[in-house]
Structures are given as structure tokens and as C-alpha cells.
Amino acid sequence: MASSMDDQYNSLIRNDTCRSYASVNLKGGLWETFSPIIKPCTIRVVLTFAITSAWPIRQLDIQNSFLNGFLTEEEPRAWYTRLSVFLQQLGFLTSREDSFLFIRRSNGDVTYLLVYVDDIILTCSSSSFLQHLIDTLHKEFALKDIGELSLFFLGVEVTKTSDGLFFSQHRCIEDLFERANMQGAKPVSTPFTTSIELSPQGGVPLKNPTEYRSLVGGLQYLLITRPELAFPVNKVCQFLQHPTDKHLLLVNRILRYLQGTCSYGLTLRPSSSLKLSFQAYTDADWAGDPTDRRSTSGYCVYLGSNIISWSARKHKVVSKSSTEAGYRGLAIATAELIWIESLLKELQISVFTSPALWCDNLGATYLTMNPIFYGRTKHIKIDYHFVRERVQRGQLIIHFVCYEDQIADIFTKHLSRDRFSFLRSKLTVTDHPLRSMEGVRV
């Protein structure tokens, strides 16, 4: 068996389709990251379907994963390659949409296996086969069967409740407090304020910018369970190269917000039907950056009642109108919907209709359905056809939504306390369901 595994390993090394890893150029050389990392959106999609279908969900931890590979060169990718080869021998196929999702269908049973470095989530329509699979993996790899999905996964704490699964990162937040020496900071109700100047210039450069970058990196990690932080975290990320004391004030503001919401997290709830609804909201803040007048757009995607994907990003070019900014936002959200739709088809998860995309910009909404191509929008021709063709084919439905009901508003701008709290609840971000009283962290 070892020689056969070696042969398949070498074959996979030569196959570019199996080389799913990130790479960056640094000082003329190529540094590659080989650790298998499942996309958080994929996890939320699979778990939403699993809890809706009432499938068992198990968690495994691979012991000393980097020692499990057959090394032909010095690289940690060997662990993932050996695991993928072994799973293929068991009848699993690698997902086309996410290389670290494995799917097996046999005799009416369906199994999904998700890999994040040395952590594995397993869910299956058959409890007996699920246990058989765990026993088989245990014979091949040194692993720990943690049991039902709980405790920690990806540094995220999972709590099974009567409503579904609750995900939080309050221990990661407390670690950030300690690193910033802000354990006793006074809480605030929102993570963002317009009273802090946000521009590359101004302020005193930090003597040790590494500390700023470390804190911002920690805040980025919290976005796994805290979508309401997407906009302010996107802002502080724009000053990583030359941070100043004014930029640090905004980081401290976010930490003070977390001080009062440390036990908050994200809830995934089962749907009442196996045929799920699939929709998204997108918003754009035209020329919102006072420095370069670039716009910011954001979106959030729902599968059933669960938010599964979200983003806040600054545009790479200046938009000449609010319609153009809104349309670019539609294009960005549509690209995410296309990927998720492909993932759903691969998982054979049924949805009611074509995905619905809600936008509060009438001009951008009309542009997707108007057969006349206006000369004033020729500079966004590619994005125009990309969205409009899907609308014409019936693969995407664009709806207008009024400002009051625009959930994606929280991803593009500073909001009042009441508006922020209202939209945060729409993102299914709530306090820990088992928290017994105010001020007590579970």
C-alpha cells in the first residue's frame, strides 16, 4: 500500500489542479503557503445544510499532521496530499469550488469532509457510515475523535443550542485586550466614529508599527464570526504600511466596542425546509473616502435565514456617479453569488429560485435590465455585461430595497447607534444564548 500511495502522491504533485495554495513574491523569490484551509463560507454552507437535514456532525483533530506525509521534498503540503490521496481511495472527490472540501456519494449516502490544517469536520446522512469512516481514518492517521462539533474549531468556540449552532471568539477577543493592554477599557456602542480622522497623512507615526499590524491582524481573524466589524476593520487595514497614532485610536475604538460585546457571536439555525432560499444585499457609499474619493461597497449573502458570506471593500478606481458605484457593488456581489451557487449545485443543495440580489440604488438596478447601453457607462462595460447577461438569462433577480431595509448598509459607512444595533441583529450576531446575566462571560 505504501508504494501505491507514493506513486499517487508523485502523480498529484505533477497535477496543477491539486496545487491549491496561496503564493506571494517576496524579494524576487517565491514563498508558498501549503496549509489546507477551508473557506469559512464553505463551512457555513455545509453546516447550514447539515443542521437543516439533522445530520450528525463530528470533529477530528489530526495529531502531528506534518509527520503524516510522504516527503519527496521539504514542504508541509505533503500532509494534505497524502490525506487527499487516501480519501480518493475511499471514494471521495475533491470539490471543484473549494479544494479542501471532499464529497462522497455511495448507496444513497452522502458525506462531506472539510479540512482546516489539522482539524477536520465530518458530516454524513448515515450515522453508521460516519463512524465507520472515522474508524478507517484512525487506522491510517494518528487522530483524536473529539466527538460532536463543539469546543474549538479554527479558534472558534462552538456551542450547540436549541436554535442551532452558536459560534463565538470571546477568548480571541480577550487575548487582543491583553496584547493592547485594554482589559479595563470603557465599552462603546459602535465600533466606528467619524470624529477620528481617517487619512494616510496626519498624526504621529507609530514607533513600533508591528504592534498595530498585529492588532489589526487579530481583528481580521474575528471576522469569521463578527460580520458587523467588516467595515471598520477594512478601514484600519488601509493604513498598515504607515500607521499613526490617529489610526491606532480607531483600532482602540473597535476594541472598546468589543469590550461590551465580547460574548457576542454568530448563530446558524436550521431551515424549515430542505429547499433553501438564497439571497443577498449589496450597498455602496459613493466617493466616501475623503482622501482619494474612492467608493466603498459591501454585501452579505444569506442561505435560508443564515448569513454565510459578507464583505466590505474599497473600490480600486474612482466612480463618476453613485449609479456607477452601486453597479460596481452589484458586480462584486454577483461574483460571490455565482461561486456560492456553483458550490450549492456541487453539494446538491436545492434552492427555491435563482438568487435574489437587493440593492437600494435605483440607477444601478435599472442598468441591469435596460437593453440600451449608455455611452456614459462604457468604462464599466465588462461589469455591465457580466451582471446584465445573468439577469437576462434568469440566473439572477435584481430587486430594489429601500434604505430602511438595506442590511448591507452596515458594510459601507458609519451608522448611528440605533441603526447599527438594528442591522447587527439582522446579521444574526447576538449575545451568547447561555449567558445568564449582563456582564457575565460564558
C-alpha positions in Angstrom: 0.0 0.0 0.0 2.9 2.4 0.8 4.3 2.1 -2.7 0.9 2.7 -4.3 0.5 5.8 -2.1 3.9 7.0 -3.1 3.0 6.7 -6.8 -0.3 8.5 -6.4 1.5 11.2 -4.3 4.0 11.9 -7.1 1.2 11.9 -9.6 -0.7 14.5 -7.7 2.4 16.7 -7.3 2.6 16.9 -11.0 -1.1 17.8 -11.4 -1.6 21.6 -11.1 -5.2 21.1 -10.4 -4.3 19.7 -7.0 -1.9 22.5 -6.1 -4.4 24.6 -4.1 -2.3 27.0 -2.1 -1.5 30.7 -1.9 1.7 32.2 -3.1 3.4 35.6 -3.0 6.5 37.0 -4.5 9.0 38.3 -1.9 12.4 39.9 -2.8 12.4 38.1 -6.1 11.7 34.7 -4.7 8.5 32.6 -4.4 7.2 31.8 -1.0 4.3 29.3 -0.9 1.8 28.6 1.8 0.7 25.0 1.6 -1.5 24.5 4.7 -5.0 23.3 3.7 -7.5 26.0 4.7 -11.2 25.5 4.0 -13.1 28.7 3.2 -15.3 30.0 6.1 -18.2 30.4 3.7 -17.9 26.7 2.7 -18.1 25.7 6.4 -21.2 27.8 6.9 -22.9 26.4 3.8 -22.2 22.8 4.7 -23.2 23.2 8.4 -26.4 25.0 7.4 -27.4 22.1 5.3 -26.3 19.5 7.9 -28.3 21.0 10.8 -31.3 21.5 8.5 -31.1 17.8 7.5 -30.4 16.8 11.1 -27.2 15.0 10.1 -24.6 14.2 12.8 -21.6 16.4 12.8 -18.3 15.2 14.1 -14.9 16.8 14.7 -11.5 15.2 14.4 -8.1 16.5 15.3 -5.0 15.1 13.4 -2.1 14.6 15.8 1.3 15.8 14.4 -0.2 16.3 10.9 3.1 17.3 9.3 4.6 13.9 10.2 1.8 12.1 8.2 3.1 13.0 4.8 5.4 11.0 2.5 8.1 13.7 1.8 9.7 13.9 -1.6 10.7 17.5 -0.8 10.6 19.7 2.3 7.1 21.0 2.4 4.0 20.8 4.7 1.8 20.3 1.6 2.7 16.6 1.9 0.2 16.2 4.7 -2.7 17.5 2.6 -1.6 15.5 -0.4 -1.4 12.2 1.5 -4.8 12.9 3.1 -6.4 13.7 -0.3 -5.0 10.6 -1.9 -6.2 8.4 0.9 -9.7 10.0 0.7 -9.8 9.4 -3.0 -9.1 5.7 -2.4 -12.2 5.7 -0.1 -14.4 7.1 -2.9 -14.2 10.9 -2.1 -14.0 13.5 -4.7 -12.3 16.9 -4.3 -14.7 19.8 -4.6 -14.1 22.0 -7.7 -15.1 25.1 -5.8 -13.1 24.5 -2.6 -10.1 22.2 -2.7 -10.3 21.4 1.0 -13.9 20.1 0.8 -14.3 16.4 0.0 -17.5 14.8 -1.1 -18.6 11.1 -1.2 -21.8 9.7 -2.6 -22.5 6.0 -2.4 -25.6 3.8 -2.0 -27.7 6.8 -1.3 -25.4 8.1 1.5 -23.7 11.5 1.3 -20.6 12.5 3.2 -18.9 15.9 3.4 -15.4 16.2 4.9 -13.8 19.7 5.5 -10.2 20.2 6.2 -8.6 23.2 8.0 -4.9 22.5 8.5 -5.1 19.6 11.0 -8.8 20.0 12.0 -11.5 18.0 10.2 -15.3 18.4 10.2 -17.3 15.4 9.1 -21.0 15.2 8.4 -22.9 12.4 6.8 -26.5 11.3 6.1 -25.7 7.9 7.7 -24.5 7.7 11.3 -23.2 4.2 10.8 -21.1 5.1 7.8 -19.8 8.2 9.6 -18.5 6.0 12.5 -17.0 3.5 10.0 -15.2 6.4 8.2 -13.8 7.7 11.5 -12.5 4.2 12.4 -10.9 3.9 8.9 -9.2 7.3 9.2 -8.0 6.3 12.7 -6.2 3.3 11.3 -4.3 5.4 8.7 -3.6 8.6 10.7 -3.0 9.4 14.3 -6.1 11.4 15.2 -8.3 12.4 18.1 -12.0 11.9 17.8 -13.4 15.0 19.6 -17.0 13.8 19.1 -19.8 16.2 18.2 -18.8 19.6 16.8 -18.1 21.7 19.9 -15.4 23.4 21.9 -12.9 24.9 19.4 -12.6 24.8 15.7 -10.4 27.3 13.8 -10.0 29.1 17.1 -13.8 29.5 17.2 -15.9 28.3 20.1 -19.0 26.3 19.1 -22.0 25.9 21.3 -24.9 23.6 20.4 -28.2 25.3 21.4 -31.9 24.7 20.9 -31.7 27.1 18.0 -28.8 25.5 16.2 -25.1 26.3 16.5 -23.6 29.4 18.1 -20.1 30.5 17.1 -18.0 33.0 19.1 -14.4 34.0 19.6 -14.5 35.7 23.0 -11.2 34.1 24.1 -9.5 35.5 21.0 -11.0 38.9 21.9 -9.7 38.7 25.4 -6.3 37.9 24.0 -6.5 41.1 22.0 -7.4 43.1 25.1 -4.3 41.7 26.8 -2.0 42.5 23.9 -3.3 46.1 23.7 -3.3 46.5 27.5 -7.0 47.4 27.4 -8.6 44.9 29.8 -10.4 47.6 31.7 -11.3 49.9 28.8 -14.7 51.6 28.9 -17.1 49.9 26.3 -18.7 51.9 23.5 -21.9 51.1 21.5 -20.4 51.2 18.0 -17.0 50.2 16.6 -16.6 53.3 14.4 -16.8 57.1 14.8 -16.4 60.0 12.3 -14.6 62.1 15.0 -11.4 60.2 14.2 -9.6 61.5 11.1 -9.0 58.7 8.6 -6.3 59.6 6.1 -2.8 58.4 5.4 -1.4 61.8 6.4 -1.7 63.4 9.8 -0.8 62.1 13.2 2.4 60.9 14.7 3.9 57.8 13.1 4.0 54.9 15.5 7.4 53.9 16.8 6.5 50.3 16.6 4.1 49.7 13.7 4.4 46.0 14.2 2.1 46.2 17.2 -0.6 48.0 15.2 -0.3 45.4 12.4 -0.6 42.6 14.9 -3.8 44.0 16.5 -5.3 44.6 13.0 -4.4 41.0 12.1 -6.3 39.8 15.2 -9.3 41.9 14.3 -9.3 40.4 10.7 -9.4 37.0 12.3 -12.5 38.0 14.3 -14.4 38.5 11.0 -15.1 34.7 11.0 -17.9 35.3 13.5 -18.4 39.1 13.6 -19.6 40.4 10.2 -20.5 43.8 11.8 -16.8 44.5 12.1 -16.1 44.2 8.3 -16.3 48.0 7.6 -14.2 49.4 10.4 -11.6 46.6 10.1 -11.4 47.3 6.3 -10.7 50.9 7.3 -7.8 50.2 9.7 -6.3 47.7 7.2 -5.8 50.6 4.8 -3.1 52.1 7.0 -1.0 49.1 7.7 2.0 50.4 5.8 2.4 53.7 7.7 0.2 53.7 10.8 0.0 56.7 13.0 -1.4 57.4 16.5 -4.7 58.5 14.9 -5.1 55.2 13.2 -4.4 53.5 16.5 -7.3 55.4 18.0 -9.7 53.7 15.6 -8.2 50.3 16.5 -8.7 51.1 20.2 -12.3 52.2 19.4 -13.0 48.8 17.8 -11.5 47.1 20.9 -13.7 49.2 23.2 -16.7 48.1 21.2 -15.6 44.5 21.6 -15.3 45.1 25.4 -19.0 45.5 25.6 -19.8 42.7 23.1 -17.2 40.1 24.0 -19.6 37.2 24.3 -21.4 38.0 21.0 -21.3 35.7 18.1 -23.0 34.2 15.0 -25.9 31.7 15.1 -26.6 29.1 12.4 -30.2 27.9 12.5 -31.8 25.0 10.7 -34.3 25.9 8.0 -37.9 24.6 8.0 -37.4 23.1 4.5 -34.5 21.3 2.7 -35.2 23.7 -0.2 -33.5 26.8 1.0 -33.9 30.5 0.0 -30.8 32.2 -1.4 -30.4 36.0 -1.5 -28.0 38.8 -1.0 -27.9 42.5 -0.2 -25.4 45.0 -1.6 -24.7 48.6 -0.9 -22.2 51.3 -2.0 -21.0 54.5 -0.4 -20.2 56.8 -3.4 -16.9 58.7 -3.0 -16.9 58.1 0.7 -13.2 58.3 1.2 -12.2 62.0 1.7 -8.6 61.4 0.6 -9.0 59.8 -2.8 -12.8 59.8 -3.3 -13.0 56.2 -4.0 -16.2 54.4 -3.1 -16.7 51.5 -0.7 -19.2 48.7 -1.3 -20.3 45.7 0.7 -22.6 42.7 0.5 -24.0 40.0 2.7 -25.3 36.6 1.4 -28.0 34.5 3.1 -28.8 30.8 2.8 -32.1 30.3 4.4 -32.0 32.6 7.5 -28.3 32.2 7.9 -25.7 34.7 6.8 -22.9 32.7 5.0 -20.8 35.3 3.3 -20.0 39.1 3.7 -17.5 41.7 2.6 -16.6 45.3 2.8 -14.1 46.6 0.3 -12.8 49.9 -1.1 -13.0 50.2 -4.9 -9.8 50.3 -6.9 -11.0 53.1 -9.2 -13.0 56.3 -8.7 -16.6 56.1 -9.7 -18.1 59.1 -11.6 -21.6 58.7 -10.2 -23.5 56.9 -7.4 -25.0 54.7 -10.1 -21.6 53.6 -11.2 -20.5 52.9 -7.6 -23.7 50.9 -7.0 -23.3 49.0 -10.2 -19.7 48.0 -9.3 -21.0 46.9 -6.0 -23.6 44.7 -7.8 -20.9 43.2 -9.9 -18.7 42.3 -6.8 -21.7 40.7 -5.0 -22.8 38.9 -8.2 -19.3 37.3 -8.5 -19.7 35.9 -5.0 -23.2 34.7 -5.7 -22.0 32.8 -8.8 -19.3 31.0 -6.7 -21.8 30.1 -3.9 -24.4 28.9 -6.5 -21.8 26.6 -8.0 -20.9 25.3 -4.6 -24.6 24.6 -3.8 -25.0 22.7 -7.1 -21.9 20.6 -6.4 -23.3 19.8 -2.9 -26.7 19.2 -4.5 -28.4 21.6 -2.2 -31.7 22.8 -3.6 -32.8 26.5 -3.5 -36.2 28.0 -4.3 -35.4 30.1 -7.3 -32.5 32.0 -8.9 -30.6 34.1 -6.3 -32.1 37.5 -5.5 -29.9 40.5 -5.1 -31.3 43.5 -3.2 -29.9 47.0 -4.0 -31.0 50.4 -2.8 -29.6 52.3 -5.9 -32.4 52.7 -8.5 -30.0 53.8 -11.2 -27.8 50.6 -10.8 -30.9 48.5 -10.6 -32.4 49.9 -13.9 -29.0 49.5 -15.6 -29.0 45.7 -15.1 -32.3 45.4 -17.0 -32.1 48.2 -19.6 -31.3 46.8 -23.1 -29.8 50.2 -24.1 -26.1 50.5 -23.3 -25.5 54.1 -22.3 -22.3 55.9 -23.5 -21.7 57.3 -20.1 -21.1 53.8 -18.7 -18.8 52.5 -21.4 -15.9 52.5 -19.0 -17.7 49.8 -16.9 -18.7 47.7 -19.9 -17.3 44.4 -18.7 -19.1 44.6 -15.4 -22.3 45.7 -17.2 -22.5 42.7 -19.4 -21.4 40.4 -16.6 -24.4 41.3 -14.4 -26.9 42.1 -17.1 -26.5 38.8 -19.0 -27.2 36.9 -15.9 -30.4 38.9 -15.4 -31.5 38.3 -19.0 -30.9 34.6 -18.6 -33.0 34.5 -15.5 -30.0 33.4 -13.4 -30.1 36.5 -11.2 -33.0 38.6 -10.0 -32.3 42.2 -9.0 -34.7 43.9 -6.6 -34.8 47.4 -5.3 -34.8 47.7 -1.5 -35.5 50.9 0.5 -32.8 52.4 2.7 -34.5 51.3 5.9 -34.3 47.6 4.9 -30.9 47.7 3.4 -28.9 45.3 5.5 -25.6 45.8 3.6 -25.6 49.5 4.8 -23.6 48.3 7.8 -20.7 47.3 5.5 -20.2 50.7 3.8 -20.4 53.6 6.3 -20.6 54.8 9.9 -24.1 54.4 11.4 -25.9 55.7 14.4 -26.1 53.5 17.5 -29.7 52.5 16.9 -29.2 51.9 13.2 -26.1 49.8 13.9 -27.7 47.7 16.6 -30.7 47.0 14.3 -28.6 45.9 11.4 -26.3 43.9 13.6 -29.3 41.8 14.7 -30.2 41.2 11.0 -26.8 39.7 10.6 -27.8 37.1 13.3 -25.0 38.5 15.6 -26.3 38.2 19.1 -25.2 37.7 22.7 -24.3 34.2 23.8 -27.6 32.2 24.3 -26.4 30.7 27.5 -25.3 34.0 29.1 -27.2 34.2 32.3 -26.8 37.9 33.2 -25.3 41.1 31.9 -21.6 41.3 32.4 -21.0 37.6 32.9 -18.9 36.0 30.2 -19.7 32.4 29.4 
